[in-house]
């Protein structure tokens, strides 16, 4: 990691000849996530996409590597590759970039919800730890992920992690891409209904977060509860207080204390 995180590091075409294709975890136009095996006792997850999508991931993962923050996975490789699945292509031109992290039975929050792979108690505990990790980065670096979705929050090594930093910003980096207004279909792979209370929140990031919490609870909890905002809570989340205070408000909500 030390080498690939140096300021003068220039990504080059990487050979995957020593790796074996195991499975395709996720795929969309111009982006894929693959599971690759290196010998029998070592497996990696590789995220492949265009430079504009992968380069911010390299920047943020390297910048926060020393923080030992649970939401930031360890980056072990970064470079160029020939295809969204380089093990199945004869193309020689490096049109894509990639980064690689260690594999620990990684799975998206979206699939966890659909298949009910975690108890509601464990979800609350693990997701609160995840949000506290986010809060720490925001407090220290003014970090904003700006892209919360059950499709890009992954569970790996017994913790939830960030994986796609294309819209992320902090004290030194601003994104050149403008995040569009919240679209519910971008939060999950399945259709969800609009919540009239949550839809009144001004912040897209807070709005997305509450949808993720409530839809997760609806699928995982035998008696769904979620976070249903009263007038005071709605007013607070729409106030001029900074993002740190609003995120902390959600983390400290009674919802997370009832297991």
C-alpha positions as CSV (number, residue, x, y, z in Angstrom):
1,X,0.0,0.0,0.0
2,X,2.9,2.4,0.8
3,X,4.0,2.4,-2.9
4,X,0.6,2.9,-4.5
5,X,-0.2,5.7,-2.1
6,X,2.9,7.8,-2.9
7,X,2.1,11.2,-4.5
8,X,4.3,10.4,-7.5
9,X,2.8,6.9,-8.1
10,X,1.7,6.4,-11.7
11,X,-0.8,3.6,-12.3
12,X,0.3,1.2,-15.0
13,X,-1.2,-1.8,-16.8
14,X,-1.5,-4.7,-14.3
15,X,-1.3,-8.4,-15.2
16,X,-4.0,-10.6,-13.7
17,X,-2.3,-13.8,-14.8
18,X,-1.7,-15.0,-11.2
19,X,-5.4,-14.5,-10.3
20,X,-8.4,-16.7,-10.9
21,X,-11.9,-15.4,-11.6
22,X,-14.3,-16.5,-8.9
23,X,-17.5,-14.5,-9.3
24,X,-19.0,-11.2,-10.4
25,X,-20.4,-9.4,-7.4
26,X,-21.9,-6.4,-9.2
27,X,-22.0,-4.9,-12.7
28,X,-23.4,-1.8,-14.3
29,X,-22.5,0.2,-17.4
30,X,-18.8,1.0,-17.2
31,X,-18.3,-0.5,-13.7
32,X,-17.9,-3.9,-12.2
33,X,-16.9,-5.6,-8.9
34,X,-15.2,-9.0,-9.1
35,X,-14.0,-11.6,-6.7
36,X,-10.6,-13.0,-7.7
37,X,-8.6,-15.7,-6.1
38,X,-4.8,-15.7,-5.5
39,X,-3.8,-19.2,-4.5
40,X,-6.3,-21.1,-2.3
41,X,-6.0,-19.1,0.8
42,X,-6.1,-15.5,-0.5
43,X,-9.0,-13.8,-2.3
44,X,-9.4,-10.1,-3.3
45,X,-12.2,-7.8,-4.5
46,X,-11.4,-5.7,-7.5
47,X,-13.4,-2.6,-8.4
48,X,-13.1,-1.7,-12.1
49,X,-14.3,1.4,-14.0
50,X,-13.4,4.5,-15.9
51,X,-10.8,6.8,-14.4
52,X,-13.3,9.4,-13.2
53,X,-15.0,6.8,-11.0
54,X,-11.9,4.9,-9.7
55,X,-9.4,7.7,-9.2
56,X,-11.3,9.4,-6.3
57,X,-11.5,6.0,-4.6
58,X,-7.7,5.7,-4.7
59,X,-7.3,9.3,-3.4
60,X,-9.6,8.9,-0.4
61,X,-8.6,5.3,0.5
62,X,-4.9,6.3,0.6
63,X,-5.6,9.6,2.4
64,X,-7.5,8.0,5.2
65,X,-5.5,4.7,5.4
66,X,-3.6,5.7,8.5
67,X,-6.9,6.6,10.3
68,X,-7.7,2.9,10.8
69,X,-11.3,3.9,10.4
70,X,-13.7,1.0,10.0
71,X,-15.6,2.5,7.0
72,X,-12.3,2.7,5.0
73,X,-11.1,-0.6,3.5
74,X,-7.4,-1.4,3.0
75,X,-6.4,-0.7,-0.6
76,X,-3.7,-3.2,-1.8
77,X,-3.5,-2.6,-5.5
78,X,-4.3,0.3,-7.9
79,X,-3.6,0.5,-11.6
80,X,-5.0,0.2,-15.1
81,X,-6.6,-2.8,-16.8
82,X,-8.0,-3.8,-20.2
83,X,-11.6,-4.6,-19.5
84,X,-14.4,-4.7,-16.9
85,X,-13.4,-8.4,-16.6
86,X,-9.7,-8.5,-17.5
87,X,-9.5,-12.3,-17.1
88,X,-12.0,-12.8,-19.9
89,X,-10.6,-10.4,-22.5
90,X,-7.9,-10.3,-25.2
91,X,-8.0,-6.6,-25.5
92,X,-4.6,-5.0,-24.9
93,X,-5.5,-1.3,-24.5
94,X,-5.8,-0.1,-20.9
95,X,-9.2,1.7,-20.9
96,X,-10.1,1.2,-17.3
97,X,-8.7,1.8,-13.8
98,X,-9.1,-0.5,-10.8
99,X,-8.4,-0.8,-7.1
100,X,-8.3,-3.9,-5.0
101,X,-9.1,-4.7,-1.4
102,X,-8.8,-7.9,0.7
103,X,-11.9,-10.2,0.5
104,X,-13.8,-11.2,3.6
105,X,-17.2,-12.6,2.3
106,X,-18.1,-9.2,0.9
107,X,-21.8,-8.4,0.2
108,X,-23.8,-5.3,-0.5
109,X,-26.3,-4.0,2.0
110,X,-28.9,-4.3,-0.7
111,X,-28.4,-8.1,-0.9
112,X,-28.3,-8.3,2.9
113,X,-31.7,-6.7,3.0
114,X,-33.2,-8.8,0.2
115,X,-32.0,-12.1,1.6
116,X,-32.3,-11.1,5.3
117,X,-28.7,-12.1,6.1
118,X,-28.4,-10.2,9.3
119,X,-30.6,-9.8,12.4
120,X,-32.1,-6.4,13.1
121,X,-30.1,-6.1,16.3
122,X,-26.8,-6.8,14.4
123,X,-27.8,-4.3,11.7
124,X,-28.4,-1.6,14.3
125,X,-25.1,-2.3,16.0
126,X,-23.0,-2.5,12.9
127,X,-24.7,0.3,11.0
128,X,-24.2,2.6,14.0
129,X,-20.5,1.8,14.1
130,X,-20.5,2.6,10.3
131,X,-22.1,6.0,10.9
132,X,-19.8,6.8,13.7
133,X,-16.8,6.1,11.4
134,X,-18.4,8.5,8.9
135,X,-18.9,11.1,11.7
136,X,-15.3,10.9,12.7
137,X,-14.1,11.5,9.1
138,X,-16.5,14.4,8.8
139,X,-15.4,16.0,12.0
140,X,-11.7,15.7,11.2
141,X,-11.6,16.3,7.4
142,X,-15.1,17.7,6.6
143,X,-15.6,14.5,4.6
144,X,-18.9,14.1,2.8
145,X,-19.6,10.9,1.0
146,X,-22.5,12.4,-1.0
147,X,-23.6,9.0,-2.5
148,X,-25.2,6.9,0.3
149,X,-27.0,3.9,-1.2
150,X,-27.6,0.3,-0.2
151,X,-25.9,-0.5,-3.6
152,X,-22.5,0.9,-2.7
153,X,-22.4,0.3,1.1
154,X,-20.8,-3.2,1.5
155,X,-20.4,-5.5,4.4
156,X,-16.8,-6.9,4.6
157,X,-14.8,-8.3,7.4
158,X,-17.7,-7.9,9.8
159,X,-18.2,-4.2,9.2
160,X,-19.9,-1.9,6.7
161,X,-17.6,0.0,4.4
162,X,-17.6,2.8,1.7
163,X,-16.6,1.6,-1.8
164,X,-17.5,4.3,-4.4
165,X,-16.1,7.8,-3.7
166,X,-17.1,9.4,-7.1
167,X,-19.1,12.2,-5.4
168,X,-17.1,12.4,-2.2
169,X,-15.6,15.7,-0.9
170,X,-13.5,16.9,2.0
171,X,-11.4,19.9,3.1
172,X,-9.0,19.6,0.2
173,X,-11.1,17.9,-2.6
174,X,-14.3,19.0,-4.3
175,X,-16.0,16.9,-6.8
176,X,-16.5,18.2,-10.3
177,X,-19.6,16.0,-10.7
178,X,-22.9,17.3,-9.6
179,X,-25.1,14.8,-7.7
180,X,-28.6,14.8,-9.1
181,X,-31.7,15.1,-7.0
182,X,-32.4,11.9,-5.0
183,X,-33.9,9.1,-7.0
184,X,-35.3,6.3,-5.0
185,X,-34.4,3.7,-7.6
186,X,-30.7,4.5,-7.0
187,X,-30.9,3.6,-3.3
188,X,-31.9,-0.1,-3.7
189,X,-32.2,-2.6,-6.5
190,X,-35.9,-2.9,-5.8
191,X,-38.7,-0.4,-5.9
192,X,-39.4,1.5,-2.7
193,X,-42.3,3.9,-2.0
194,X,-41.8,7.6,-1.2
195,X,-42.0,8.6,2.4
196,X,-43.8,12.0,2.7
197,X,-42.1,12.9,5.9
198,X,-38.5,12.0,4.8
199,X,-39.1,13.7,1.4
200,X,-39.4,17.0,3.2
201,X,-35.8,16.9,4.3
202,X,-33.5,19.3,2.4
203,X,-30.2,17.4,2.6
204,X,-30.0,14.6,0.0
205,X,-27.4,12.8,2.2
206,X,-29.6,12.8,5.3
207,X,-32.6,11.9,3.2
208,X,-30.8,9.0,1.6
209,X,-29.6,7.8,5.0
210,X,-33.1,7.8,6.6
211,X,-34.5,5.8,3.6
212,X,-31.7,3.3,4.0
213,X,-32.4,2.9,7.7
214,X,-36.1,2.6,7.4
215,X,-36.2,0.2,4.4
216,X,-33.5,-2.0,6.0
217,X,-35.6,-2.1,9.2
218,X,-38.8,-2.9,7.2
219,X,-37.1,-6.0,5.7
220,X,-35.2,-7.2,8.7
221,X,-37.5,-6.4,11.6
222,X,-40.5,-8.6,12.4
223,X,-42.2,-5.6,13.7
224,X,-40.9,-2.7,11.6
225,X,-40.2,0.5,13.5
226,X,-37.6,2.7,11.7
227,X,-37.0,6.4,12.3
228,X,-40.3,8.3,11.9
229,X,-39.7,12.0,12.4
230,X,-41.8,14.2,14.6
231,X,-42.1,17.9,14.0
232,X,-39.1,18.8,16.2
233,X,-36.8,16.2,14.5
234,X,-37.8,17.3,11.0
235,X,-37.2,21.0,11.9
236,X,-33.8,20.1,13.4
237,X,-32.7,18.2,10.3
238,X,-33.8,21.1,8.1
239,X,-32.1,23.7,10.3
240,X,-28.9,25.5,9.4
241,X,-26.9,23.3,11.7
242,X,-23.9,21.7,10.0
243,X,-23.9,18.1,8.6
244,X,-21.9,16.9,11.6
245,X,-24.6,17.8,14.1
246,X,-27.4,16.3,11.9
247,X,-25.5,13.0,11.5
248,X,-24.8,12.9,15.2
249,X,-28.5,13.5,15.9
250,X,-29.4,10.4,13.8
251,X,-26.7,8.3,15.4
252,X,-28.0,9.2,18.9
253,X,-31.6,8.6,17.9
254,X,-33.6,6.2,20.2
255,X,-33.9,3.8,17.2
256,X,-30.3,2.6,17.6
257,X,-30.6,2.2,21.4
258,X,-33.5,-0.3,21.2
259,X,-32.1,-3.7,20.2
